[in-house]
Amino acid sequence: MKGIFLTAFLSIALMSCNSDDNGGNVGTEEVEFTNVAQSYIPNTPYEDNPNAQNMVISDDDTWQDFTEELGTAIDETTIDFANYQAIVVIDEMRPAGGYSIDIVSVTENRQNISVSIETTFVEQITFQMPIQPYHIVKIPKTEKPVVFE
């Protein structure tokens, strides 16, 4: 009798476990993003603030100030901020080339937008000049807070 009760209990417990394709993160979905620019800042204007920076830009004035301060070419200089917002990640100052920072995914859940970042180093591409890698993408406009991981 105990065996039947234990089997029934375990069966109910196992059936109530949630298993889905997104790792149990119910309500999580990928957000399509468009690459705006990805490169590095040589002789960076951020030398006074060489730390990594992550930001969300959602208006033209902030975008213009940022691109002027960045001081390097951006592929897409105009963003429709009525429909999009820019996600900017700037790596810390690196002593030489070969480093890259990448926005690898953007996901939305009930509470926020999560931006996954990855830093890589390719030894064959090194050059002896301090740089600060960056990656900028645009995503559809949202009111949810953006969290960088």
Secondary structure as the mmCIF struct_conf table of DSSP 4:
data_model
#
loop_
_struct_conf.conf_type_id
_struct_conf.id
_struct_conf.beg_label_comp_id
_struct_conf.beg_label_asym_id
_struct_conf.beg_label_seq_id
_struct_conf.end_label_comp_id
_struct_conf.end_label_asym_id
_struct_conf.end_label_seq_id
HELX_RH_AL_P HELX_RH_AL_P1 LYS A 2 MET A 15
TURN_TY1_P TURN_TY1_P1 SER A 16 SER A 16
BEND BEND1 CYS A 17 CYS A 17
TURN_TY1_P TURN_TY1_P2 ASP A 21 GLY A 24
TURN_TY1_P TURN_TY1_P3 VAL A 26 GLY A 27
STRN STRN1 GLU A 29 GLU A 30
STRN STRN2 THR A 34 PRO A 42
TURN_TY1_P TURN_TY1_P4 ASN A 43 ASN A 43
HELX_RH_3T_P HELX_RH_3T_P1 PRO A 45 ASP A 48
BEND BEND2 ASN A 49 ASN A 49
BEND BEND3 ASN A 51 ASN A 51
STRN STRN3 GLN A 53 ILE A 57
BEND BEND4 ASP A 59 ASP A 59
HELX_RH_AL_P HELX_RH_AL_P2 ASP A 60 LEU A 70
BEND BEND5 THR A 72 THR A 72
BEND BEND6 ASP A 75 ASP A 75
TURN_TY1_P TURN_TY1_P5 PHE A 81 ASN A 83
STRN STRN4 TYR A 84 ILE A 90
HELX_LH_PP_P HELX_LH_PP_P1 ASP A 91 MET A 93
STRN STRN5 ARG A 94 ARG A 94
BEND BEND7 PRO A 95 GLY A 97
STRN STRN6 TYR A 99 GLU A 108
BEND BEND8 ARG A 110 GLN A 111
STRN STRN7 ILE A 113 PHE A 121
HELX_RH_3T_P HELX_RH_3T_P2 GLU A 123 ILE A 125
BEND BEND9 GLN A 128 MET A 129
STRN STRN8 ILE A 131 PRO A 140
BEND BEND10 GLU A 143 LYS A 144
STRN STRN9 VAL A 146 PHE A 148
#
